[in-house]
Amino acid sequence: QVQLVESGGGLVQPGGSLKLSCAASGSIFSFYTMGWYRQAPGKQRELVAVIPTGGIANYAGSVKGRFTISRDNAKNTVYLQMNSLKPEDTAVYYCNAQVPPSWKDYWGQGTQVTVSS
């Protein structure tokens, strides 16, 4: 069982920045594929960014150039740096881990990000 604990959400004005963190349990974190997803009210959960073991990240088109995903394997933590935030980025953000060898999905509890003036 893998536990994921997110932090760093909050209220920010348009154009502002936030950094989300997700701490994971387990001794083989460096082999996890880690991702951030988000779900806005009335919408389906969508992929924001993913970073596999090799460290080459992929992003949703709507956040490319504004968000950066990174990982610190020594701290079992993945981050999402969000810059130039827009009201449409408002959502609950979820941390996801895909764990080998089964690549089972694990989810955090979610953290609210609200972009509003």
HUDA-V362207 format. One record per helix or strand of 2 or more residues. SS is the DSSP state (H for helix, E for strand). FROM is the first residue (numbers start at 1). TO is the last residue. Records with the same first field share a line. If there is no record, write none. Layout:
SS->FROM-TO / FROM-TO
//
This chain:
E->4-7 / 10-12 / 18-24 / 33-39 / 46-51 / 57-59 / 67-72 / 77-82 / 91-99 / 104-107 / 111-115
H->29-31 / 73-75 / 87-89
//
